[in-house]
Amino acid sequence: MRRGTQPFEFAEPTEVADALALATLPGSRLFAGGCELAHAMRRGDLDCARLVSIMHLPGLDDFRAHPRTGLEFGAQVLLRRLAADIWVSKRWAALHEAIEQIQPPHIVNMGTVVGNVCAASIYHDLATALAAHRAMIRIDNGSAVKDISIDAFYVAPGETVLRPGEMVSSIFAPPPAADAGSAFRKISRAVRGEGDIGKVSASAYVALDTAKETVTEAVLVIGSLGSMPRRMYAAEAFLCGVSAETDNYAAAADRVVESLARCDDIAALDDVMVAWIRVLARDVLEQAASRARSRHDPAEDAHLAY
């Protein structure tokens, strides 16, 4: 039964230290765009005595994207800013595709990437895409910052490593190799019963040698299953050094299914879901490699950077 939103206090601090101090009080919650937070409160899934907006804090709206220096954006940067950036679409395509497929579309205009990532929902796609881009999360406690891999950021559904008095201030994705590409895809279906898996997503990053015939690096991530986006290390290890061919991507997809079957926090996969995972894993690898083949020296595009 939906309870609706309960009364709460609202704070808009203008200093990071003040925001983090408020966040340590019982019942406090930091937020940026607030899209997921508003839904959770309306559903009655979350009670907050105090909402603390970070949208007036200094230094959290920085944004830069360049193939030689990487992609970095602060906690206030809206999804629409990344969606409109030429370098994000060209060099961080998996993230760009994940943003394009967000539903409902108005979330892109209102939401932030950091807010989406911190919500820690297994059905959110941005973390899956960012994991393929080997993103790093910067955590600020007011006196020091630390950087951790997005792979280590999640503990369980709805839970991250963040502790009271800490916040994510920015996210950084390193520059891709010159002959590298990425891709993101997902498939959804109706949920017919408790425990039924309604969606699966996949993202990949593939780098090729200078002849563009051999895989030199691969990152493959499966999302919306289990407690967090999951790196497919066995499939990645298999791909490194093999020829960039469809048969090898299909063989890597078989290793994905084998790895997921051994995960304790993933519900039993039926035949349909297994088939979907195989198709998604193969397709994102093939698409990422295809984009890698079409790449050229990023310096040729330097005049497009801003």
C-alpha positions as CSV (number, residue, x, y, z in Angstrom):
1,M,0.0,0.0,0.0
2,R,1.4,3.4,-1.0
3,R,1.7,5.7,2.0
4,G,2.7,8.9,0.2
5,T,5.3,11.4,1.1
6,Q,5.8,12.1,4.8
7,P,6.7,15.6,6.2
8,F,10.4,16.5,6.1
9,E,12.8,19.4,6.6
10,F,14.6,20.9,3.6
11,A,18.1,22.4,3.6
12,E,20.2,24.1,0.9
13,P,23.7,24.6,2.3
14,T,26.2,26.6,0.3
15,E,29.4,24.9,1.8
16,V,30.4,21.3,1.5
17,A,31.3,21.1,5.2
18,D,27.8,22.3,6.2
19,A,26.1,19.8,3.8
20,L,28.2,16.9,5.2
21,A,27.5,17.9,8.8
22,L,23.8,17.9,8.1
23,A,24.1,14.6,6.4
24,T,25.4,13.0,9.6
25,L,22.2,13.8,11.5
26,P,19.7,11.0,11.9
27,G,17.1,10.8,9.0
28,S,19.1,13.1,6.7
29,R,19.6,12.4,3.0
30,L,21.8,14.2,0.5
31,F,20.4,14.6,-3.0
32,A,21.0,16.4,-6.3
33,G,18.3,16.1,-9.0
34,G,16.2,14.0,-6.7
35,C,14.4,11.9,-9.4
36,E,14.9,8.5,-7.8
37,L,14.5,10.0,-4.3
38,A,11.1,11.5,-5.1
39,H,9.8,8.2,-6.4
40,A,11.0,6.3,-3.4
41,M,9.4,8.7,-1.0
42,R,6.1,8.7,-2.8
43,R,6.1,4.9,-2.8
44,G,6.7,4.9,0.9
45,D,10.0,3.0,0.5
46,L,12.0,5.7,2.1
47,D,11.4,8.0,5.1
48,C,13.6,11.1,5.4
49,A,13.4,13.6,8.2
50,R,15.7,16.0,6.3
51,L,16.6,16.5,2.7
52,V,19.9,18.2,2.0
53,S,20.3,19.6,-1.5
54,I,23.8,19.7,-2.9
55,M,22.9,21.8,-5.9
56,H,24.2,25.1,-4.4
57,L,27.6,23.7,-3.3
58,P,30.6,25.2,-5.0
59,G,32.8,23.1,-7.3
60,L,30.4,20.3,-8.1
61,D,29.3,21.5,-11.6
62,D,32.6,21.0,-13.4
63,F,32.5,19.0,-16.6
64,R,35.2,18.1,-19.1
65,A,35.4,15.5,-21.9
66,H,38.4,14.9,-24.1
67,P,39.8,11.7,-25.7
68,R,43.3,12.5,-24.4
69,T,42.5,13.5,-20.8
70,G,39.3,11.6,-20.0
71,L,35.7,12.3,-18.9
72,E,35.1,14.0,-15.6
73,F,31.9,15.5,-14.2
74,G,30.8,16.7,-10.8
75,A,27.8,15.7,-8.7
76,Q,25.6,18.6,-10.0
77,V,26.1,17.8,-13.7
78,L,22.8,16.8,-15.3
79,L,22.3,13.8,-17.6
80,R,21.3,16.1,-20.5
81,R,24.8,17.8,-20.4
82,L,26.5,14.5,-21.1
83,A,23.8,13.5,-23.7
84,A,24.5,16.6,-25.7
85,D,28.3,16.4,-25.6
86,I,30.0,15.3,-28.8
87,W,33.0,13.6,-27.1
88,V,30.8,11.6,-24.8
89,S,28.9,10.2,-27.8
90,K,32.2,9.6,-29.7
91,R,34.5,8.2,-27.1
92,W,32.2,7.0,-24.2
93,A,29.5,5.6,-26.4
94,A,28.3,3.0,-23.8
95,L,27.5,5.7,-21.3
96,H,25.9,7.8,-24.0
97,E,23.7,4.9,-25.1
98,A,22.7,4.2,-21.6
99,I,21.6,7.8,-21.1
100,E,19.7,7.8,-24.3
101,Q,17.6,4.8,-23.2
102,I,16.6,6.2,-19.8
103,Q,12.8,6.1,-19.3
104,P,10.9,8.3,-18.8
105,P,12.8,10.7,-21.0
106,H,12.2,13.7,-18.7
107,I,14.6,12.1,-16.2
108,V,17.5,13.1,-18.6
109,N,16.5,16.8,-18.2
110,M,16.2,16.6,-14.4
111,G,18.5,13.9,-13.1
112,T,22.2,13.7,-12.4
113,V,24.6,10.9,-13.2
114,V,26.0,10.8,-9.7
115,G,22.4,10.7,-8.2
116,N,21.6,7.7,-10.5
117,V,24.8,5.9,-9.5
118,C,24.3,6.6,-5.8
119,A,20.7,5.3,-5.8
120,A,22.3,1.8,-6.2
121,S,19.3,0.3,-7.9
122,I,20.1,-2.9,-9.8
123,Y,17.9,-1.7,-12.6
124,H,19.7,1.5,-13.2
125,D,21.9,1.3,-16.3
126,L,24.4,4.1,-15.9
127,A,26.6,2.1,-13.4
128,T,26.8,-0.8,-15.9
129,A,28.0,1.5,-18.6
130,L,30.4,3.4,-16.4
131,A,31.9,0.1,-15.2
132,A,32.7,-0.7,-18.9
133,H,34.5,2.6,-19.0
134,R,36.5,1.7,-15.9
135,A,35.1,4.7,-14.0
136,M,36.5,6.0,-10.7
137,I,34.3,7.4,-8.0
138,R,35.6,10.4,-5.9
139,I,34.3,10.4,-2.3
140,D,34.6,13.5,-0.2
141,N,34.3,13.6,3.6
142,G,34.9,17.3,4.0
143,S,38.6,17.0,5.0
144,A,39.9,14.5,2.4
145,V,39.0,12.8,-0.8
146,K,39.5,9.2,-2.0
147,D,39.1,7.6,-5.3
148,I,37.7,4.1,-5.7
149,S,36.7,2.0,-8.7
150,I,33.0,1.8,-9.5
151,D,33.4,-2.0,-9.2
152,A,34.1,-1.5,-5.4
153,F,31.4,1.2,-4.9
154,Y,28.4,-1.2,-4.5
155,V,27.7,-3.4,-1.5
156,A,24.2,-4.6,-2.0
157,P,21.0,-3.4,-3.8
158,G,20.4,0.2,-2.5
159,E,23.6,0.2,-0.6
160,T,27.0,1.7,-1.4
161,V,30.3,2.1,0.5
162,L,29.3,5.7,1.4
163,R,29.1,6.4,5.1
164,P,27.4,9.3,7.0
165,G,29.4,12.4,6.4
166,E,30.6,11.3,3.0
167,M,29.4,12.2,-0.5
168,V,30.3,11.5,-4.1
169,S,31.8,14.7,-5.5
170,S,32.7,13.6,-9.0
171,I,33.1,10.6,-11.4
172,F,36.1,10.1,-13.7
173,A,36.3,7.8,-16.8
174,P,39.8,7.4,-18.3
175,P,40.4,8.2,-21.9
176,P,39.9,5.3,-24.3
177,A,42.7,3.9,-26.4
178,A,43.0,5.3,-29.9
179,D,41.7,2.0,-31.4
180,A,38.9,1.3,-28.9
181,G,35.1,1.4,-28.8
182,S,32.3,0.7,-26.4
183,A,28.6,-0.2,-26.5
184,F,25.6,-0.7,-24.3
185,R,22.4,-2.7,-24.8
186,K,19.5,-4.0,-22.7
187,I,16.4,-6.2,-23.0
188,S,13.3,-5.9,-20.8
189,R,10.3,-8.2,-20.3
190,A,7.2,-8.3,-18.2
191,V,7.6,-9.5,-14.6
192,R,5.0,-12.2,-14.0
193,G,5.9,-13.3,-10.5
194,E,8.0,-12.6,-7.4
195,G,11.7,-13.3,-8.1
196,D,11.2,-13.0,-11.9
197,I,14.0,-11.1,-13.6
198,G,12.5,-8.3,-15.7
199,K,15.6,-6.9,-17.4
200,V,19.2,-7.6,-18.3
201,S,21.8,-5.2,-19.6
202,A,25.3,-5.4,-21.0
203,S,28.1,-3.0,-21.7
204,A,31.5,-3.5,-23.3
205,Y,34.8,-1.8,-24.0
206,V,37.1,-3.3,-26.6
207,A,40.6,-2.1,-27.6
208,L,42.3,-3.5,-30.7
209,D,45.9,-3.6,-31.9
210,T,47.2,-1.1,-34.5
211,A,46.3,-3.6,-37.3
212,K,42.8,-3.7,-35.8
213,E,42.8,-7.5,-36.0
214,T,43.5,-8.6,-32.4
215,V,41.8,-7.7,-29.1
216,T,44.3,-6.1,-26.7
217,E,41.9,-5.2,-23.9
218,A,38.3,-6.0,-23.1
219,V,35.9,-5.0,-20.4
220,L,32.5,-6.7,-20.2
221,V,29.8,-5.9,-17.7
222,I,26.4,-7.5,-17.1
223,G,23.8,-5.4,-15.2
224,S,20.4,-5.7,-13.6
225,L,21.2,-9.2,-12.2
226,G,22.2,-9.8,-8.6
227,S,23.3,-7.0,-6.3
228,M,25.4,-4.9,-8.6
229,P,26.8,-4.5,-12.1
230,R,29.1,-7.5,-12.6
231,R,32.5,-7.6,-14.4
232,M,32.9,-10.7,-16.5
233,Y,36.6,-11.4,-15.7
234,A,36.7,-14.8,-17.3
235,A,35.3,-13.6,-20.6
236,E,37.7,-10.6,-20.5
237,A,40.7,-12.8,-20.0
238,F,39.6,-15.1,-22.8
239,L,39.3,-12.2,-25.2
240,C,42.7,-10.6,-24.6
241,G,45.0,-11.7,-27.4
242,V,42.4,-13.5,-29.6
243,S,41.4,-12.3,-33.1
244,A,38.5,-9.8,-33.3
245,E,35.9,-12.2,-34.7
246,T,32.3,-12.9,-34.0
247,D,33.1,-16.5,-33.1
248,N,35.3,-15.4,-30.3
249,Y,32.7,-12.9,-29.0
250,A,30.2,-15.8,-28.9
251,A,32.7,-17.9,-27.0
252,A,33.2,-15.1,-24.5
253,A,29.4,-14.9,-24.1
254,D,29.3,-18.6,-23.2
255,R,31.8,-17.9,-20.4
256,V,29.5,-15.1,-19.2
257,V,26.7,-17.5,-18.7
258,E,28.9,-20.0,-16.9
259,S,30.2,-17.3,-14.6
260,L,26.7,-16.0,-13.7
261,A,25.5,-19.5,-13.0
262,R,28.0,-19.7,-10.1
263,C,26.9,-16.4,-8.5
264,D,25.0,-16.9,-5.3
265,D,23.1,-13.6,-5.4
266,I,21.6,-14.2,-8.8
267,A,18.2,-15.9,-9.1
268,A,18.1,-19.0,-11.3
269,L,18.2,-18.0,-14.9
270,D,15.6,-19.6,-17.2
271,D,16.3,-20.5,-20.8
272,V,15.0,-17.2,-22.2
273,M,17.2,-15.1,-19.9
274,V,20.3,-17.3,-20.7
275,A,19.6,-16.8,-24.4
276,W,19.2,-13.0,-23.9
277,I,22.5,-12.8,-21.9
278,R,24.4,-14.7,-24.6
279,V,23.0,-12.4,-27.3
280,L,23.6,-9.2,-25.4
281,A,27.2,-10.1,-24.4
282,R,28.1,-11.1,-28.0
283,D,26.4,-8.1,-29.5
284,V,28.0,-5.4,-27.2
285,L,31.4,-6.9,-27.8
286,E,30.9,-7.0,-31.5
287,Q,29.5,-3.4,-31.6
288,A,32.4,-2.1,-29.4
289,A,35.0,-3.8,-31.7
290,S,33.3,-2.4,-34.8
291,R,33.5,1.1,-33.4
292,A,37.2,0.4,-32.5
293,R,37.9,-0.4,-36.1
294,S,36.4,2.9,-37.2
295,R,38.4,4.9,-34.8
296,H,41.3,7.1,-35.9
297,D,43.9,9.2,-34.1
298,P,42.0,11.4,-31.6
299,A,44.4,14.3,-32.4
300,E,42.7,14.6,-35.8
301,D,39.5,15.6,-33.9
302,A,41.2,18.0,-31.5
303,H,39.6,21.0,-33.1
304,L,36.2,19.7,-32.0
305,A,37.1,19.8,-28.3
306,Y,35.8,22.5,-26.1
